[in-house]
Amino acid sequence: MEFITDRITVDSEICNGKPIIRNKRITVQTILEFLSAGESQEEILRQYPSLEKEDIYACLKFASDLMKRNFTIKTVA
């Protein structure tokens, strides 16, 4: 298991190794998809009562930190 932050972890045994929130089976991707679809933080917390507001902030920071990296697009045959 790798700790990305104190709230985001990666464990190859959970959710196929996708970044998850505090070892729960809730992926960062899931939370970001809810937010991008217009869901409020309050609604997400209602749907996932084990989450805390700080978990949602951690997901946003995680995504923001990914954007600081350089990416190269290559054509694949």
N, C-alpha and C positions, 0 to 999 in steps of 0.2 A: 504494500500500500504506500502511496506517495501523498503527502500533504502539500497541496498547492497553496492553500492559505489555511488559517485555522478552521475554516468552514467548508472548504472545497477539497475533496480527496479523489484519488484515482485508485481503484482496486480492480485488478483484472478479473476478479471473481464476482464482481457486482456490476450489473448493467453493461456487460461486455467491455469493461474498462473505460467507459465514458466518465467524464468528471461528474461527481455526485456531491450532494450536500450532506455533510456530516455523517457519512456512512449509511445514509438512508437510500432507499431505492428510488430517489427522486433526482433526475439528472438536471444539470445546469441548463441543458438544451430545452428541457420541458418548461422550466420557469421562463427562459428567454422567449420561447414560442408563445406562452400565455401573454407576456408583456407586449410582444410585438403584435398580437391579435387585439390589443386594446384592453385586456383584463386589468383591473385595478389591483394594487397590492393587497387591499383588504379582501377582495374576492379570492385571490390565490391563497391567502392565509386561511380563509374559510374552508376552501377545498382541501387544503393540506394543513390540518391543525397542528401537526408536529413541527411545522416550520416557524421560524421567527422572522421578523422584518429584516434583521441583520443578514439572514440567509439570502434574501432577495437582493440586498445591496451587494453582497459578496458575489452573486451571479453577474450583476452588472459590472462590477469591478473586474471580474475574471474576463468577461468579454472585451472590456476596454483594454485590458493588459494584452490580450491577444492581438489587438489592432496595432500595437506598438511594434510588432515584428514585421520583418520584410518577407514578402511572399513572391515566389516565381511561378508563373503559369507556363507549363510545358505541354506541347501537343503529344498525346499518347496514341500510338498506332492502334 
